Amino acid sequence: MSKAQDFLILLESGDIQKIKDITKEFLDKFFPDLSMPEIQIKNNLNVNWLGQHVCFRTDRRGVIHIQKSIVDDDRTLKRVIAHELIHHWQCTHELEDSQFNRKHQRLQRKYGEDSAHGKSFEDWAAVINKVMGDNYVTKKSDEEYVKAASKEFFVMISPSRSFEGKLSYAYFQKLTPNMRGRLNQYIEYLHAKVFKTNNRRFLSGVVLGKRGTSVPQDQEAQDLLKDMYNSGTEVSI
C-alpha cells in the first residue's frame, strides 16, 4: 500500500471518528437506550441524499451512510446525523418487514405516504427541535442543507457519430476495465478527449460504457462542449 493510500485511510478514519463522536453526543442526549449504529462514509456523484439509514430487519442493526461532501460542514453534519438517528430509533422499535427499505420509501412518497417520516418521526423531531432550535430536523432535511462544492469527475467528449457537426459526451468517476476499453475505442476512432470538471450539468448525461453517449441539442450545451474540447486542457487517464 502506498503512502498516499495510507494517508487517505488515515483521513477517513478521522472523519468516521468525528461522526461517531457527534452520534454519541446525540445518543446520550436523546436516545440513551440505542446502540451505536455502524458508520460508513460515501463519496457518490449525482445523488440527492446527504445521509441515509439502512436497517437490517433480522437483527435490528442499523448503518448510517454519510456523504463525504458534508463532513467538514459541522452544522449540516449534525443535522443529518440527528435526522438519521430518528430512523435508527424506528429501526429498533417499530420496524415491520421491509417498512423502511429505501426503495419502499420512494414508492410510498410517490403515492402520498411516508411511514418512515410519519408520526414517530414528527414526535422525535419535535423533541430534538425543542432543544436544538426550530427546524433543526425536518422531514426533507437534504433539501435544506448546505452542500460542499461539487467534487471533480471526468467527462469524455467526442464528435457525435449520429449528428454531424455536434459533440457528444459521457461522464465517469472511476474507470473499470470495461470502461477503459470503451474509452480507448472512442479516443482511437472518434478522437475523443477527457477532461476534469465539477460542472454538475454533465451528470444529466450517460455514464461511460452504459449506452453510448449523450448529444445535447441546445446550442448553449454544444458551445460548452466545444469550448472544453478545444481548450487543450484534457487529462491523461
ABEGO torsion letter per residue (X at the ends): XBAAAAAAAAAAAAAAAAAAAAAAAAAAAABAABBBBBBBBBBBBGBABABBBBBBAAAGBBBBBBBAAAAABAAAAAAAAAAAAAAAAAAAAABBEAAABAAAAAAAAAAGBBAAABAAAAAAAAAAAAAAEBGABBABAAAABBBBBBBBBBBBBBBBAABBGBBBBBBBABBBAAAAAAAAAAAAAAGBBBBBBABAAAAABBBBGABEBBBBABAAAAAAAAAAAAAGABBBX
